[in-house]
Structures are given as structure tokens and as C-alpha cells.
Amino acid sequence: MSKFPLLFLLACICTLASCNTWKPGKSGQHKLAQKTFVILGASSGFGRGVAEQLGRYRARVVIAARRTDLLHEIADTIRKYGGSALVVTCDISKPEDIKHLADTAVKTYGKIDVWINMAGIATIGKFWDTPPADQVRVIDVNLNGFVNASYAAIDIFRKQGYGTLINMGSVDSEVPLAYQAAYAASKAGVRSLSLALSQELRIAGYTRIKVVTIEPWAADTPFWRHSANYTGGTPSMALLDPPQKIVNAVLRKSLRPRREVPVGWKAHSISMLHRHFPRLTERISANVAHHYQIKAGPPVPDTVGAIYHPMPTGRGIDDGVRAREKKEKRQRKGQK
């Protein structure tokens, strides 16, 4: 009998978590079609997934990132589905680029309903083996960039009187992960930024302006390929989620905003565990990260990835990491 409450709680978590990861229904798709979105970090991964899904729903989408040629490819896909697309080249770490993005979006469409900050970079490796300049660059993009982009979005929303700002956080926003020190610090900052903004807007009476932090588990996207890597091996994480889960959660919360949104049962579970057993959860997470990001991956040379300049590779939503890991696992079994 003592196990029943725990099993019941876990069942409830899994049920509630799965609701956020379903595709929007017909009514939701119709509502999305009436909206104008800005997506910063739209050239691959979650950002590309959200942009192309909005195209299927025939929404108006302003897509921004550093890889202009790839943005035009995505814009063609959006238009093929029946949506409207505007391409703006933008480096989120440059305030002048963000101002240009905001001005161009409003000039073209007249309003912005949802602004989504999804651009992000990471360094993976022992803190003392990772160049300090790379760590600072992560903070500059993931946190300072989000501050400037959030400022631009809130300025537009205050003039309109409404709008939804969605900032991409991570499970690292709540549970700091070993070997990703700067990334974890930046995502904790994003969460705090969003929560503080929500309270300021409430006090000021802007009840129709909402701020959301999406907190996904690790996913199979080009994030791993684009990260600066000083581990000596190919990094990954346990039980990677398909990116469509996070795409669906972002779309759903653009319609029904909530301040914090752990995505999927793994993110919900670790968030709950950390609230009750913080040091134990951090210890277990660190051990898992050590296995997947230091010990398990095939050897590769150190790289700065795409943290300073965009890479031509890693252009999709999914990056085939799960398929690669399954292949490596079969190979290891065959060698025994």
C-alpha cells in the first residue's frame, strides 16, 4: 500500500506531461493561423521545427538566425505549406541586429503576437579545460542576447497592450548539469529573467502580456554538433527526446501561456525531484552526464563548434543522434 501514492503520483506526472507534447487540435491550429510569430534561432532544431509547423498552420512567421541561406530554404517551405514568411539575418548577441529584427517585423506585419527566443549555444567539457572566452560567449548569447531580445519584444507588446514572450530554457534552468557550467548558468538566468518579467508586468497592469519559459529535457537536435566540445568524445545525453515534443509544447503554450513549462515526463520528474532532493538530484544528473558526455562517446578532437561562427552542417530539426547511438551500441555488443 505504501507504494500506491508514489505510483499514483508518477502516473499523474506522465499523464499531465504528455498533454503539453500533443500537436494542437483543429481549433488550436485555426487560432495559430491568425497570429504573427517572431522566432530567433530558426535555422535548425526546435526553431526550425516551430517555424515549419506554423507554416503548415498558415501562420505569419518572421524567422531570424545567422544562416541566411538556410532561412530562405525554410521560408520556401513555410510558403509551400500556405504560410507567410519573412527572413531577417540576426545574431542575437548583437543589440543592433535585434533592433533591426523588431523594426522589420512590425513594419511588415503591423503587429507581433508571439516572440520566441530559441537561439542558443553551449560548451561541453570540464570547466578548467574549457577556454574562459568560450564560457563568456555562451553567457553573451544565451543570457545577454535573451535580455536584449526580451526588451525588444516587451517594448512591442507594451505598445500593443498584448503579446506572449516565450524564452527557451532547459531542465538545466532548474537542475545545474556538470560539464555544461556556463550553459546551465545561462539557462538558470533565462528562467529568473522570465519569472521576474512576469511579476513586473503583473504589477504594472499588463495582464495581457505573458512570459513563458520552456524547459525541455535533452533532445536529438543539432545542439550537440554545434556545441563547443572539450570532452575528447562525442557528447550526448540519456533518453534523448524527439524534437517534435518540444515543438508541440511551444505551439500549445503560445495559445495557453504558463510561466514555467517542463516538457515531457523526464523534465517533469527531474524538476519535482530537485525540489525535494536537490543535492541528490544534482549528483545523479552529474553521474549520468559524466557517462554520456565524457566516457561513452567515440573519440573526437576538440572544437569550438558554432559558438562564434555558424556551421554549414546541422541544418535539420532532428540530427540523427539517437540513430547513431543505437548503431554504436550494436557495434559495442558485437565486439564483446
N, C-alpha and C positions, 0 to 999 in steps of 0.2 A: 504493500500500500504506500510505503514511503517513496517509491519511485514514481507513483502516479502524478503528483503535482509537477515534477520535473519534466516528465514525458508530455504532459498536457501543455506546459509552457513552451517546450520546444516545438510541438505541433502548431501551436498558435503563432509562434515566430515564423515558421516556414510558410504557413498559410498567408499571413499578413505580408511577408516579404515578397511572395510570388505575385501579389496583386500589382505591385509597382512595376513589375517586369513584363506585363502583358502589353501587347500592342493596343493603342487606343481603339475603341469601337467606332462604329459609323458616326455616332453623334460627336465623339471627340475629334474624329478626322474632319468633319464638317467645320467644327469650331477652329481647328488649326488652319484650315484653308482661308479663314478670314483674317489671319494675323500676319504681321511682318516681323521677321526674326533677324537679328544680327548674331553671327557665330564667329567668334575669334578662335582660331585654331581649327579651321575647317578642312585642311588639306588631307588629313588621314585620321584613322582611328575613330573615336567617338564623334568628333566634329564632322567628319565626312559622313558618318552613318546618320547623324541627325539631319544634316543638310539634304542628303538624298532621300531620306524618308519623308521629310517635309515637301520635297518635290513631288513625291507620289501623292501627297495630300493636296497639292496645288497651292501651297502657301507662297508667300513672298519671302525670299531668303537673301540676305546680304552675307556673302562668305568672304572671310578675311584670313590671311595667313601669309607666310613668306614666299611660298612656292606658287608664283603667279600662273605658270603654265598648267600646273595641276589644278588650280582653282578654275581655270577656263574649262578644263575637262569635266569637272564636277558640275559647273554651271550648265554645260551642254546636256548632262544627264538630267538635271533638275528641269530644264526646259522641255526635254523629251517627254518627261512624265506629265507636263502640263503646268508646272510651277513657274514662278518668275525668279530670276537670279541676277544679282549684281556682284561683280568681282571687285574687291579692293585689296591691293597688296598692303600688308601691315605686319610690322614687328611689334608685338605687344610691349616690348621693353622700351620702345621709343614713344614718348608722350605725343610728339608731333604726328606720328602715324595714327595714333588713336583719335586725335582731334580730327584728322582728315577723314577717318572712317566714320565717325559720328556725323560730321557735317555732310558727307556724301550720302549717307544712308537717309538722313532726314530730308535733304534736298530732293532725293529721288522718289521716296515713298511718302513723305509728309508726316510719318509717324513711325514709332518703333514700339511694338507690343512686348517683345521678349528680347532681352540681350543676354547672350550666353558666352561666358568666358571659359574656354576649353583649352587654350594654348598652354603647353606645359613641357618642361624638360626635367631631367634628373641626372644625378651622378650616382653610380653604384660602386661600392668598394669600402674598404676600411677608411675611416675618416683621415688618419695620418698618412695614408697612401694616395689620397686624392688631392690634387693641387688646390690651394685655397681660392685661386681665381675661379676655378670651376664651381666651387661651392657658392661663391658670391654670385656668380652668373645665374645659378638656379634660383636664388632668392630674388634677383633682379627681375627675372622673367615671371616666376610663379607667384610672387607676392607683390613686389612693386608694380609689376605690369597689371596685376588684378586691381590694385589700388587705383591706378590711373584709369583703367577701363571702367571700373565701377563708378568712378567720379563722373566720367562721360555719360554713362547710362543713367545715373541718378539725376544728372542735370537735365537730360531729355525728359525723363519721367516726371520730374517736378513741374516742368513747363506744361506737360500734357495733363498731369493730375493722375496718371495711372501708369502701370507697367510692371513687368516681372524681370528681375535680375537673377540669373542662375550662374553660380560660381562652381566650377568643378573642384571638389575636394577629393578626399580619398579616405579609406579606412585609416590611413596614416594621420588624418586630421585628428583622430582620437587616440590611436594606438601608435606611438612612435616606433619605427622599424629600424633595426640595426642594418648597417651598410647603406642606408639611404638618409643619412643625418640631415643634410640640407633640404632634401625633398620633404622629409617628414616635418621639419621646422616650417617650411613654406606652406604646407597644407594645413598645419595647425593654425598658422596665421590667417589663411583664407577663411577657415571656419570662424575664427574670432572676428575677423573683419565683417563677415556676413551677419553674424549674430548682433554685433554692435550696431551695424547699419539698420537692422530691423528695429531695434529699440529707439534709435534716433528718429526714424521715420514715424514710428508709433507716437512718440511724444510730440512731434511736430504736426500730427494730424493727417499725415499722408496714408490714409487707411487703404488706398487702392494701389499702393506701391509695395510689392512683395520682394523679399530677398530669400533665395533658396541655396543651400549647399548640398550638392550631390556627393555622396560618399560611397563609391564603389569598392568592391574587392578587386584584386589584381585581375586584369583581363588580357586576352590574346589580341593585342594591337601592336602597331609598330613602335610603341613606347620602349620596348626592350632593345630594339635595333637602334633607335635614335638616342638612347641614353649614353652619357659618358661612362665608360666601363673600366674600372681598375681592379677587377677581381681576379683576372687571369683566366676566367672561364666564361661560358655563355650564360648570362643570368636569366632567371625566370622565377616563378613562384608556384606554390602548391595550388592545385584545383583552380586553374585559371577559368574565369567566366568568359562566355562568348560576348563580344561587344554589344550585340543586339539587346541584351538585357539592360545595359546602361542607356542605350539609345532610347528604348521604350520608357524607361524611368524619367529621363529628361523631358520627353514629349508629354508624358502624363502630368508631371509637376509644372509644366508651363501652363497647363489648364487648371490644375488644382494645387497651387503652391503650398509647400510646407517648409518650415525653416531648415530642418535637417532631414536628409533622406539617405540612410544606409540602403544600399541596393542589393537585394538578394539575401538568402538565409545566412550565408557566411559573414557578410558585413554586419547584419543584424546581431548575429550570435556573438561575434567578437566585440562589438560595441557594448552589448549587455554584460559580457564577462569582464570587460575592462572597468566598467563602472563599479562592479562588486569586488573584483580581484585584480587591481591594476598591475601590481608588480609581477604577479604570476603570469598574467596575460602577456605582458611585455617580454618576460623571459621565454615563454613558449614561442611567441612570434619571432624572437631573435634566433632561437634554435632552428626554426623552420627556414628562416631567411638564410642562415649560415649554410644549411644543406643545399638549398636551391640556388643561392647566389654566389657561393664560394666553392663548394665541394663537387656538386653533381654535374655541372655543365661541361661540355667539351672545351678544351683549351683554346683561347683566342688572345691575340695581342691587345694591349691597352689601346683605347680610342677615346677621342673627345665626342664621338657621335655627332649629333646635330645641334649641340647646345650653343655653338657660335654661328654656324652657317648651315643652311638646310642641306639635306642629303637627297640625291635623286632616287634612292631606294626607300622602301617602306611607304608605299603610296596607297595601300588599301585600308579597309576598315579592320578586317581580320589580317593577321600577319603569319598564320600558319604555325604558330609556336606550339600549340597542342599536338598537331600532327607530327612535328619534328621530335617532340619529347616522346611520343609513342614509338616512333621509329628507333630512337636512341635506346629506349627501354628494351625493345625486342633484340637489338644488337647486343646489348649487355648480357641478356639472358642467353643468347646464342654463343657467347664467348665463355660461358661457365662450363 
